[in-house]
Amino acid sequence: MTSPPAPVEYAVAIDHYLATLRLGEASRRVYRIALATWAWPLVGRTPPQGKARRGATPPIVPLALLDSPGTGERLRTALGARAATADPRTISRELSILRGALAWWRMRGWIDGDPLQRLRPPSTPAAEPPVLSAEQISMIFELPAGLREQTCWRLLYETTAPIERVLALNVDDLDLVRRRVRTSPAIRWRAGTARLLPLLLLGRTGGPVLLTERRAAPATPAPDRCPVTGRGRLSYRRAAELFTAATSGLDPEGRGWTLRHLRSAGLAHR
């Protein structure tokens, strides 16, 4: 099967790339903003900062410019400027998003080179979160939380999969009998999740596994909406807020733990 010709514009190439990703509405917006922000330095301009960049219209950029000899240096300069206004994790995420898009475009034959070659995000001595004890994990699972939250937490702890992967799961991805997902790379869960999942999915045969409390907005893409209830896919931000709020009473410092703490505990307790 012959690949379609390369789009002329960078913005159109972004649309093609995002269409291949299974992302929630909020994550898709983050990806689009991150990729669009790189359009300014590609033509030697400074992107808007802060909230201004969310609704800003990026310049028109020919996709072929990514193979221009000076593109790597322009991106390097932009990365240095970005480091002065954003934290290292944000920069690393934005750079990773661009790397993913570039790799997909190269695979399609739309570009030849890699303008990010040998380009690395600024490093930071990011401290690993303290590992929660087995007793603390037991206390989390004894909290009077809803079925959705308990299932989400169990999935994350037992599979140790990235939270984005857990939130992206669809009902038809799951093999409940074998306690695993059918898609690659495979993730598996244990008895706690196996007990909760059938209850959570009762009456549902498709759509996202983890849903919001309310019906999805009309503009929500069909893959991110439950065909039975009309509710949307649970976002990372909402899942994180719920977990931190629920565990604030267990945290000795009173701040509440993060989903990163929960996943780290799953990795440590394996």
N, C-alpha and C positions, 0 to 999 in steps of 0.2 A: 504494500500500500504506500503510495507516494505522499510525502508530507506536503502540506499546503505551503505556498511561498511565504517567505518571511514578511511580516508586516513592515511597513515603512516607518511607523512611529513607535517610539518607546512606550507610550501610553497604551497603544493597542496591544503590544506584546505583554504588558502587565495584565490586561484583561484576559488574554488567552491563558496566561500562567495561573491566575487566580481561579479560573474556571475549572482547573484540574484538581484543586485542593479541596479537601473536605474540612471546612472551617465553619465555626459558628459566625453569626452576623458580626459580633463584636471583634472577634479575631480577624475576620476578613477586612474589616475597616482598619485595624491596626496595620495589617500587611499592606493595604493599599496606600495608606499615608506614608509608611516607611519607604516603599518603593518610589512613590511620587516625589518624596523629598530629595532623592538622589538625582532627580532631573535637573535641578538648579546647578549643582557643581559640574554636571556633565557638559554644560555650556558655559562654565566659568562664572556662574553667578552664585550669590549667597542666598540660601533658602530662608524663608521667614522662620521666626523662632516662636516657641511656646504654642499657645492656642491658635495663633495666627496661621500656622501651617496646616491646620486641619481643614479649613475651607478654602485655602489658597489654590489658585489655578496654576499648575506648574507650566513651565515653558514647553513649547513643542520641540521635541528632541528626536532626530533621526536615529533609529535603532542601530544603524551602521556606525554611529559615532562610538559605540562601545568597542569597536575594533581599531579606533584611532590611536596612534602611538602616544599621544599626550593624555589619554583618558586616565590611565593609572595614576599619573602625577596629580591630576586635578582631584581625583577621589582621595588621594593621600592628604592633600591640603585641606579638603573638606572634612576629612576625618579628624584632623588636628583641631580645626575650628569647632567641630561638634563636641570634642572632648572638653572644651572650656565651658560648655553650657549644659551638658547632660551627664548622668552618672554612667560609669563603665558598663553596667549590666544592660542599660538601654542601648548604648552604642553597639555592644556586642550582639544584641538581638537584632538591631536594624541591619548590621553588617551580615548577619547570618541569613536574614530574609533576602537580601540582595544576592548573596552567594547561591541560594537555592534557585532563584529566578534565572541567574546567569547559567547555572548548570543545566537547567531545563531548556533554555534557549539554545545552548550549544548542542544538546542532544537532538534538538529538532533541526540543527544545521542553520539556524538563523544568525548566529554569530560564530566566530572562529576562535577568538582569544579569550583570555581571562584578565580583565583589567584589575582584578583584586589579587592577582598573584603576588605572594610575599607581603601582602598588606594584612596587618594584624591589628585588632582593637587594642586600646590602651589597657594594660593589666592593672589589677587591683588585688590587694591581699584580702580577698573575700573570705571571711571566717565561715567555717562550716557550722550549721546550727547544732546545738547540743542535742545528743541523741536522747529521745524520750525513753524512759524505762518501761519494762513490760508491765509494771504496775500502773504507770501513767496511761499506757495504751488501754489497759483494761478499764480504767476510769473513763476514758473517752467513749468507749463502746457501751458504757453503762449510762451515759448521758440521756436525758429524756428528749432526744432529737427525733425528727420525723424519719419515716422510712427512706425517703430519698437521700437524706444526709447520711444516715447510717450505711446505706448501700454504697454511696460514693466513698465514704471514708474506708470502709472495708475493702473496696476494690483497689483503692490507692495503696493501702497498707499491705494487702496480701499479694498484689501483682507487682508492686514497686514500679509500675509504669508511670511515665510522665503524666501529670494531671491533664495536659492538653489531649493526650491520647485517650485517657479515660473519658473525658467530656465529649470526645468525638465519636465514641462508640454508638452504633445503631443496634436496634433490637436484632436485626437479621445478621449482625456480625457474630452473635453469641452462640456458642455450642454449650447449652446448659448441661447436657449429659456428661460431656467430657471436661467441663469446667474450663473452657478456653475460648478465645476468639478465633474465628475462622480466617481472618485476614492476617497478613504478614507485616511485621514480625509478630509471632504469636505471643500472647500473654495468657497466663493461667492464674486461677484463684483457688482459694481453699474453702473449707466448710462454712465459715461465717458468711462469705459472699454467696455461696451456693444456697444457703438457707434464705437469704433476703431477696435475691434477684427474681425468683418466680413470683413473689408477692408484689414486688415493684412493677413487674411487667404484665400483671394479670389483665387479660383482655386486649393486650397490644401485640401486634405482629410486625410492626414496622415503625420507623421514625427513631428519633434519639432515645437513648436509654435514660438519660437524666434530663428532666424537663423543668422549665420554669413554673412558677405558681400560676401565672396568668396566660391567657391566650396570646399567641404571637402576633406581632404587628402584620398588617396586610402585605408589607414589602418583604417579609421574611422568606428566604428561599425555601422551596418545598423540602429539600433534604434536612433542613433545620426545624421542621415543624412536625408534630405528631399528627398522623392522619386520623386518629380517633378522637383526641381531645382538643386538637388545635393549638396546644401549647408549644412554646419554642424550646430550643436547646439551652440548657443551663450554661451560663457564661463562666469563664475563669474568675472574673472579679466577684460575682455573686457567690460562687462556691467558696472562695477564699474568705470573703466577709463572714459567711455563715459559720465556717469552722473556727475562725479567730474569736468571734463573739461567743460561740458555744463553749470554748475552752478557757475563756478569760477567768472563770472562777477556779479552774484547776491550776493555772499557771501561778507559781509563787510570786511572780512579779506583777501579776494582774493584767498583763497585756494580752494574753491569749496566745496560743501557738499558731503556727502557719502550716499550710499543707505540705510545705517543704520539710518541716519537722516530722510530719506523719510519714512521708515517703522515706526519709532518712532512717526512721525507726524500723520500717519494714525491711530495708536493706540490711541494717545492722542485726536484726533479730532472725534473719534467715539462717 
